[in-house]
């Protein structure tokens, strides 16, 4: 629910131009689309298809995320395709998206990302269902985020394979939701400025996670829940003395739903244990949390607060994982039926465990979108980010600014 600022950028059409925050409600500021402006999917056999493409041009004032910032103009092309089955019940959908970046001067930063995924739901009974999803993606890791390769001639890239199988079983006011998840990360070698390659396979991991969650419906609008999960993390390619094999146990409790007609969301707080097989990596015991609260202040204004604590894959061989706390405040304002404005302020703290490195990343972003009709919209954004570092400089301290303008065409 809560984004991680240092993680890989989202990909696909609209990442920089379309304001689509995926709120709990679709009739509020930030998510509402007037009927005359809502794209019409194309019926292709048994599927509804929704293709689109975004074209963006702009300027990045610190392409390499270094103290001595170097700026460059860039262009991005972001196609996407969504397919949804035309079914009276159940559900099935497939999506594909990509981002191609090109820089005017620093062509080593040119990159391509893509993601394909599918998800489905099989209903049995009025309130019971089985859900499954899976996907494969090729992603780019922003520089100075997870442990930079000092003389890298390109950003770090990796492949991600994921799958999930779960169910929702209702028993009166109770609902049981067991879930099994699988994820595999495989990192590509990084080209160096001297022409060599830096192996990144020590970061390759395979993760298997199981969770059981029990909800209790209080009013039809709000439910409280508790869950317990177990996670097994295995290094698939690292040398014996750099394996990040670990086991995690998490218990949480929280609530979700519409607290009032104008306030909804989910909050969960709990405790986590993360134990590494090798003593070289630091175990973790402590509080974990995740929250997403949405306040529909007026029909034209929505405010959102998000927070999360997660572990990110570390790019330093001596650090098992990066404990990351992220806090994001967002505002959405729809002054006209075809004009949408948004603003975001965020703070992220990264703890590089064994190395003693700490990062504080502050970010802000403003964005505007103007919809001409169902098929065409224009957008612009400006963003600022600053990262401060204490302890050993595993990543760079830097300040950056970027801005862009573009258009999205939806068939």
C-alpha positions as CSV (number, residue, x, y, z in Angstrom):
1,X,0.0,0.0,0.0
2,X,2.8,2.5,0.8
3,X,5.5,3.2,-1.8
4,X,9.2,2.9,-1.2
5,X,10.9,5.9,-2.7
6,X,14.3,4.3,-3.3
7,X,12.8,1.2,-5.0
8,X,12.6,0.7,-8.8
9,X,10.4,3.2,-10.6
10,X,7.0,2.1,-11.6
11,X,6.7,1.3,-15.3
12,X,4.0,1.6,-17.9
13,X,1.9,4.3,-19.5
14,X,1.0,7.0,-17.1
15,X,3.8,6.7,-14.5
16,X,4.8,10.4,-15.1
17,X,1.7,11.9,-16.7
18,X,-1.5,10.2,-15.6
19,X,-2.7,10.8,-12.0
20,X,-4.2,7.4,-11.0
21,X,-3.6,6.8,-7.2
22,X,-5.8,3.7,-6.9
23,X,-7.9,4.9,-4.0
24,X,-10.5,2.8,-2.1
25,X,-13.3,4.7,-3.8
26,X,-13.6,5.7,-7.5
27,X,-16.1,8.5,-6.9
28,X,-13.8,10.9,-5.1
29,X,-11.2,13.5,-6.0
30,X,-8.1,11.9,-7.5
31,X,-9.9,8.8,-8.8
32,X,-13.2,10.1,-10.2
33,X,-13.5,10.1,-14.0
34,X,-16.4,11.8,-15.7
35,X,-18.5,9.5,-17.9
36,X,-17.7,11.6,-21.0
37,X,-14.0,11.2,-20.4
38,X,-13.9,7.5,-19.4
39,X,-12.0,5.4,-22.0
40,X,-14.1,2.8,-23.7
41,X,-12.4,-0.7,-23.8
42,X,-12.4,-2.5,-27.2
43,X,-14.2,-5.8,-27.3
44,X,-11.8,-8.4,-28.8
45,X,-13.4,-11.8,-28.8
46,X,-14.1,-12.7,-25.1
47,X,-11.8,-9.9,-23.8
48,X,-12.0,-6.2,-23.3
49,X,-8.8,-4.5,-24.4
50,X,-7.5,-1.1,-23.3
51,X,-4.2,-0.1,-25.1
52,X,-2.5,3.2,-24.4
53,X,0.9,4.9,-24.8
54,X,2.5,7.9,-23.0
55,X,5.2,10.1,-24.5
56,X,7.2,12.2,-22.1
57,X,10.0,14.7,-22.5
58,X,11.8,16.4,-19.7
59,X,15.0,17.3,-17.8
60,X,16.8,15.5,-15.0
61,X,19.2,17.7,-13.0
62,X,21.1,14.8,-11.5
63,X,21.1,11.8,-13.8
64,X,23.7,9.8,-11.8
65,X,22.4,10.8,-8.3
66,X,25.8,12.0,-7.2
67,X,26.9,15.0,-5.1
68,X,28.2,16.7,-8.3
69,X,25.0,16.5,-10.1
70,X,25.0,16.3,-13.9
71,X,21.9,17.1,-15.8
72,X,20.5,15.9,-19.1
73,X,17.4,16.0,-21.2
74,X,15.4,12.8,-21.6
75,X,12.5,11.2,-23.4
76,X,10.4,8.3,-22.4
77,X,7.9,6.1,-24.3
78,X,5.6,4.0,-22.1
79,X,3.1,1.7,-23.8
80,X,0.6,-0.5,-21.9
81,X,-2.1,-3.0,-22.7
82,X,-4.8,-4.3,-20.4
83,X,-7.0,-7.2,-21.2
84,X,-10.1,-8.1,-19.1
85,X,-12.3,-11.1,-19.6
86,X,-16.0,-10.4,-20.4
87,X,-17.4,-12.7,-17.7
88,X,-20.7,-12.5,-15.8
89,X,-18.9,-13.8,-12.7
90,X,-15.4,-14.8,-11.8
91,X,-12.6,-12.6,-13.2
92,X,-9.5,-12.8,-15.3
93,X,-7.2,-10.1,-16.5
94,X,-3.8,-9.7,-18.2
95,X,-1.6,-6.6,-18.4
96,X,1.6,-5.6,-20.0
97,X,3.6,-2.4,-19.7
98,X,6.9,-1.0,-20.6
99,X,9.1,2.1,-20.3
100,X,11.9,3.0,-22.7
101,X,14.2,5.9,-21.5
102,X,16.6,7.8,-23.7
103,X,19.0,10.6,-22.6
104,X,20.5,13.2,-24.9
105,X,24.1,13.1,-23.6
106,X,24.6,10.3,-21.0
107,X,23.5,7.3,-23.1
108,X,24.8,4.9,-20.5
109,X,21.7,5.7,-18.5
110,X,19.4,4.6,-21.4
111,X,17.2,1.7,-20.2
112,X,14.2,-0.4,-20.9
113,X,11.8,-1.9,-18.4
114,X,8.8,-4.1,-18.8
115,X,6.3,-6.0,-16.8
116,X,3.7,-8.6,-17.7
117,X,1.2,-10.0,-15.2
118,X,-2.1,-12.0,-15.0
119,X,-4.6,-12.4,-12.2
120,X,-7.9,-14.3,-11.8
121,X,-10.7,-15.0,-9.3
122,X,-12.9,-18.1,-9.2
123,X,-16.0,-17.5,-7.2
124,X,-17.8,-20.3,-5.4
125,X,-20.8,-19.4,-3.3
126,X,-21.8,-15.8,-2.5
127,X,-18.8,-14.8,-0.4
128,X,-16.1,-17.4,-1.2
129,X,-13.4,-17.2,-3.8
130,X,-10.0,-18.5,-4.9
131,X,-7.5,-15.9,-6.3
132,X,-4.3,-16.4,-8.2
133,X,-1.8,-14.0,-9.8
134,X,1.6,-14.1,-11.3
135,X,4.0,-11.9,-13.3
136,X,7.4,-11.3,-14.7
137,X,9.3,-8.0,-14.9
138,X,12.6,-6.6,-15.9
139,X,13.4,-3.5,-13.7
140,X,16.0,-0.8,-13.2
141,X,17.3,0.1,-9.8
142,X,17.8,3.9,-9.3
143,X,21.4,4.8,-8.6
144,X,22.4,5.5,-5.0
145,X,19.5,3.5,-3.6
146,X,20.7,0.1,-2.5
147,X,24.5,0.2,-2.5
148,X,26.1,1.6,-5.6
149,X,28.8,-0.1,-7.6
150,X,31.4,2.7,-7.4
151,X,32.6,2.6,-11.0
152,X,29.4,1.4,-12.7
153,X,28.8,2.5,-16.2
154,X,25.0,1.8,-16.0
155,X,22.2,1.3,-13.5
156,X,21.7,-2.1,-11.9
157,X,19.0,-4.1,-13.6
158,X,17.2,-7.3,-12.4
159,X,14.5,-9.7,-13.2
160,X,11.6,-10.4,-10.9
161,X,9.3,-13.5,-11.1
162,X,6.4,-13.7,-8.7
163,X,3.2,-15.7,-8.1
164,X,0.5,-15.8,-5.5
165,X,-2.3,-18.2,-4.6
166,X,-5.0,-17.3,-2.0
167,X,-8.5,-17.8,-0.9
168,X,-11.3,-16.0,0.9
169,X,-13.6,-18.1,3.0
170,X,-16.6,-16.6,4.8
171,X,-18.1,-18.0,8.0
172,X,-20.8,-15.6,9.2
173,X,-19.0,-12.4,10.4
174,X,-15.6,-14.1,10.1
175,X,-13.5,-14.4,7.0
176,X,-10.4,-16.5,6.6
177,X,-7.8,-15.6,4.0
178,X,-4.8,-18.0,3.6
179,X,-2.2,-16.9,1.0
180,X,1.0,-18.4,-0.4
181,X,3.5,-16.2,-2.3
182,X,6.6,-16.9,-4.3
183,X,9.2,-14.4,-5.5
184,X,12.5,-14.7,-7.3
185,X,15.0,-11.9,-8.0
186,X,17.9,-12.4,-10.4
187,X,20.4,-9.5,-10.9
188,X,22.3,-8.8,-14.2
189,X,26.0,-8.1,-14.3
190,X,26.9,-4.4,-14.3
191,X,29.1,-2.9,-16.9
192,X,32.0,-0.9,-15.5
193,X,33.6,2.3,-16.8
194,X,36.9,0.4,-17.6
195,X,35.0,-2.1,-19.8
196,X,34.8,-4.9,-17.3
197,X,31.7,-6.4,-15.5
198,X,30.7,-6.5,-11.9
199,X,28.9,-9.7,-10.9
200,X,25.7,-9.1,-8.9
201,X,24.5,-12.7,-8.5
202,X,25.3,-12.5,-4.8
203,X,22.0,-10.5,-4.6
204,X,19.9,-13.3,-6.2
205,X,17.2,-14.6,-3.9
206,X,14.2,-16.9,-3.8
207,X,11.4,-16.1,-1.3
208,X,8.5,-18.2,-0.2
209,X,5.9,-16.7,2.1
210,X,2.7,-18.0,3.7
211,X,0.1,-16.0,5.6
212,X,-3.1,-16.7,7.4
213,X,-5.4,-13.8,8.1
214,X,-8.7,-13.8,10.0
215,X,-11.1,-10.8,9.7
216,X,-14.2,-10.1,11.8
217,X,-16.9,-7.8,10.3
218,X,-18.0,-5.2,12.9
219,X,-20.6,-3.3,10.9
220,X,-20.5,-4.3,7.2
221,X,-18.2,-1.3,6.6
222,X,-15.3,-1.9,9.0
223,X,-13.6,-5.1,10.0
224,X,-10.8,-5.9,12.4
225,X,-8.2,-8.6,11.6
226,X,-5.2,-10.5,12.8
227,X,-2.6,-12.3,10.8
228,X,0.5,-14.5,11.1
229,X,3.0,-15.1,8.4
230,X,6.2,-17.1,7.8
231,X,8.8,-16.2,5.2
232,X,11.8,-18.3,4.0
233,X,14.5,-16.3,2.1
234,X,17.2,-18.3,0.2
235,X,20.3,-17.0,-1.7
236,X,20.4,-18.8,-5.0
237,X,23.8,-17.8,-6.3
238,X,25.9,-16.3,-3.5
239,X,29.2,-17.8,-2.2
240,X,28.8,-19.7,1.1
241,X,30.1,-16.8,3.2
242,X,27.7,-14.3,1.6
243,X,24.5,-16.3,1.6
244,X,21.5,-14.2,2.9
245,X,19.4,-17.2,3.9
246,X,16.9,-16.0,6.5
247,X,13.6,-16.8,8.2
248,X,11.0,-14.3,9.2
249,X,8.0,-14.5,11.4
250,X,5.4,-11.7,11.6
251,X,2.2,-11.2,13.6
252,X,0.0,-8.2,13.1
253,X,-3.4,-6.8,14.0
254,X,-5.4,-4.0,12.5
255,X,-8.5,-2.7,10.9
256,X,-9.8,-1.8,7.5
257,X,-12.8,-0.3,5.9
258,X,-14.8,2.9,6.0
259,X,-14.4,4.5,9.5
260,X,-16.8,7.3,8.5
261,X,-18.4,8.3,5.2
262,X,-15.4,10.5,4.6
263,X,-12.5,8.4,6.0
264,X,-11.4,4.9,4.9
265,X,-8.3,2.8,4.8
266,X,-6.3,0.2,6.5
267,X,-3.8,0.2,9.4
268,X,-1.8,-2.8,10.7
269,X,0.8,-2.9,13.4
270,X,2.7,-5.9,14.7
271,X,6.0,-7.5,15.5
272,X,8.6,-9.2,13.3
273,X,11.5,-11.6,13.8
274,X,14.1,-12.0,11.0
275,X,16.8,-14.5,11.7
276,X,19.8,-15.0,9.3
277,X,21.6,-18.3,9.0
278,X,25.0,-16.6,8.9
279,X,26.2,-14.7,12.0
280,X,27.8,-12.1,9.8
281,X,24.3,-10.6,9.2
282,X,22.4,-8.9,11.9
283,X,19.1,-10.4,13.0
284,X,16.1,-8.2,13.5
285,X,13.4,-8.1,16.1
286,X,11.0,-5.2,16.3
287,X,7.8,-3.4,15.4
288,X,6.5,-3.6,11.9
289,X,3.7,-1.5,10.4
290,X,1.8,-0.6,7.3
291,X,-1.0,2.0,6.9
292,X,-3.0,3.7,4.2
293,X,-5.6,6.3,5.3
294,X,-7.7,8.3,2.8
295,X,-9.7,11.4,3.8
296,X,-12.3,12.6,1.3
297,X,-12.3,16.2,2.6
298,X,-14.7,17.6,0.0
299,X,-16.0,16.3,-3.4
300,X,-13.0,18.1,-4.9
301,X,-10.2,17.3,-2.4
302,X,-8.8,14.0,-1.1
303,X,-5.9,13.7,1.3
304,X,-3.9,10.4,1.8
305,X,-1.4,9.3,4.4
306,X,0.7,6.1,3.9
307,X,3.4,4.5,6.0
308,X,5.3,1.2,5.8
309,X,8.3,-0.7,7.1
310,X,9.9,-3.2,4.7
311,X,13.2,-4.9,3.9
312,X,14.9,-4.2,0.6
313,X,17.5,-6.2,-1.2
314,X,21.0,-4.8,-0.5
315,X,23.6,-4.0,-3.1
316,X,26.5,-4.3,-0.6
317,X,27.9,-7.7,0.1
318,X,28.3,-7.0,3.9
319,X,24.7,-5.9,4.4
320,X,22.0,-8.6,4.6
321,X,19.1,-6.2,3.8
322,X,18.1,-2.6,4.1
323,X,15.4,-1.9,6.7
324,X,13.3,0.8,5.1
325,X,10.7,3.1,6.8
326,X,8.6,5.2,4.3
327,X,6.1,8.0,5.1
328,X,4.1,9.7,2.3
329,X,1.5,12.5,2.4
330,X,-0.5,13.1,-0.8
331,X,-3.2,15.5,-1.9
332,X,-5.5,15.4,-4.9
333,X,-7.6,18.3,-6.2
334,X,-10.0,18.3,-9.1
335,X,-10.8,21.9,-9.8
336,X,-12.6,21.0,-13.1
337,X,-14.1,17.9,-14.4
338,X,-11.2,17.4,-16.8
339,X,-8.4,18.9,-14.7
340,X,-6.6,17.1,-11.9
341,X,-3.8,18.3,-9.6
342,X,-1.7,16.4,-7.1
343,X,1.0,17.0,-4.6
344,X,3.2,14.6,-2.6
345,X,5.7,14.9,0.2
346,X,7.7,11.9,1.4
347,X,10.3,10.8,3.9
348,X,12.2,7.5,3.7
349,X,14.8,6.2,6.2
350,X,17.1,3.4,5.2
351,X,19.1,1.4,7.8
352,X,22.0,-0.6,6.3
353,X,22.3,-2.8,9.4
354,X,25.7,-4.3,9.8
355,X,27.6,-1.4,8.0
356,X,26.2,1.4,10.2
357,X,25.1,3.4,7.2
358,X,21.8,5.4,7.5
359,X,20.0,7.3,4.7
360,X,17.3,9.9,4.9
361,X,15.6,10.6,1.5
362,X,13.2,13.5,1.3
363,X,11.1,13.9,-1.8
364,X,8.3,16.2,-3.1
365,X,6.3,16.2,-6.4
366,X,3.6,18.3,-8.0
367,X,1.7,17.2,-11.0
368,X,-1.1,18.3,-13.3
369,X,-3.3,16.5,-15.8
370,X,-5.7,17.8,-18.4
371,X,-8.0,15.4,-20.2
372,X,-9.0,16.6,-23.7
373,X,-11.4,13.7,-24.4
374,X,-11.7,9.9,-23.8
375,X,-8.5,9.2,-25.8
376,X,-6.1,12.1,-25.2
377,X,-4.7,13.8,-22.1
378,X,-1.7,16.0,-21.3
379,X,0.3,16.2,-18.2
380,X,3.3,17.9,-16.5
381,X,5.2,17.3,-13.3
382,X,8.1,18.7,-11.2
383,X,9.9,16.7,-8.6
384,X,12.6,17.2,-6.0
385,X,14.6,14.7,-4.0
386,X,17.4,15.0,-1.5
387,X,19.3,12.1,0.2
388,X,21.5,12.6,3.3
389,X,23.9,9.8,4.4
390,X,25.5,9.1,7.8
391,X,28.1,6.5,8.5
392,X,30.2,4.7,5.8
393,X,29.2,6.1,2.4
394,X,27.8,2.9,0.8
395,X,25.5,5.2,-1.2
396,X,25.8,8.8,-2.3
397,X,24.3,11.9,-0.7
398,X,22.8,14.0,-3.4
399,X,20.1,16.5,-4.4
400,X,18.1,16.3,-7.6
401,X,15.4,18.0,-9.5
402,X,13.4,16.9,-12.5
403,X,10.5,18.0,-14.6
404,X,8.6,16.7,-17.6
405,X,5.7,17.3,-19.9
406,X,3.9,14.7,-22.0
407,X,0.8,13.2,-23.4
408,X,-1.1,9.9,-23.1
409,X,-3.2,8.4,-25.9
410,X,-5.7,5.7,-25.1
411,X,-7.3,3.7,-27.9
